[in-house]
Amino acid sequence: MESVNYEYEEDLDILYVNNNLNKEKVIDNLVFGNIVIDFGEDGKVLGIEIDCASRLFNFPLCFHQL
């Protein structure tokens, strides 16, 4: 199983979940309000970006320090 990386930018309140460890090219994306899902050529989800993430999740204090 591949590992998934994530990054939270506190100043912008954006959470990005990266499932693209092989640096595949993003060929399409799907937007649902403040959520963007990136897709690769084979339909694999390569990443998910969530704007205003703190409204959807209750982040623990240690998460903000990553």
C-alpha positions as CSV (number, residue, x, y, z in Angstrom):
1,M,0.0,0.0,0.0
2,E,1.3,3.4,-1.0
3,S,1.6,6.1,1.7
4,V,-0.4,9.3,1.3
5,N,1.1,12.6,2.2
6,Y,-0.8,15.6,3.4
7,E,-0.1,19.2,4.0
8,Y,-2.0,21.9,5.8
9,E,-1.3,25.6,5.1
10,E,-2.7,27.4,8.2
11,D,-2.4,30.9,6.8
12,L,-4.5,29.9,3.8
13,D,-6.6,27.3,5.6
14,I,-6.0,24.7,2.9
15,L,-5.6,21.0,3.4
16,Y,-4.0,19.1,0.5
17,V,-4.0,15.3,0.5
18,N,-1.4,14.0,-2.0
19,N,-1.7,10.5,-3.5
20,N,0.7,11.3,-6.4
21,L,4.0,9.9,-5.2
22,N,5.0,9.0,-8.7
23,K,4.5,12.6,-9.9
24,E,1.8,11.6,-12.5
25,K,0.4,14.3,-14.7
26,V,-3.0,15.7,-13.5
27,I,-5.3,15.5,-16.5
28,D,-8.6,16.5,-15.0
29,N,-10.2,17.8,-11.8
30,L,-13.6,17.9,-10.2
31,V,-14.8,20.8,-8.1
32,F,-17.4,20.5,-5.4
33,G,-17.6,23.9,-3.7
34,N,-14.4,24.2,-1.7
35,I,-13.1,20.8,-2.6
36,V,-11.0,20.0,-5.7
37,I,-10.2,16.4,-6.6
38,D,-7.3,15.9,-9.1
39,F,-7.3,12.8,-11.4
40,G,-4.6,11.1,-13.4
41,E,-4.8,9.5,-16.8
42,D,-6.0,6.2,-15.5
43,G,-8.7,7.8,-13.4
44,K,-6.7,7.5,-10.2
45,V,-7.3,10.2,-7.6
46,L,-4.0,12.0,-7.4
47,G,-4.9,14.6,-4.8
48,I,-7.6,16.4,-2.9
49,E,-7.5,20.1,-2.0
50,I,-9.9,21.4,0.7
51,D,-10.2,25.2,1.0
52,C,-11.5,26.5,4.4
53,A,-10.5,23.1,5.8
54,S,-10.8,24.2,9.5
55,R,-14.5,24.6,9.0
56,L,-14.8,20.9,8.0
57,F,-12.3,19.4,10.5
58,N,-11.4,20.0,14.1
59,F,-7.6,19.9,13.7
60,P,-5.6,19.1,16.8
61,L,-3.0,21.7,17.8
62,C,-0.1,19.4,16.8
63,F,-1.5,19.2,13.2
64,H,-1.1,22.9,12.7
65,Q,2.6,22.6,13.5
66,L,3.4,20.1,10.7
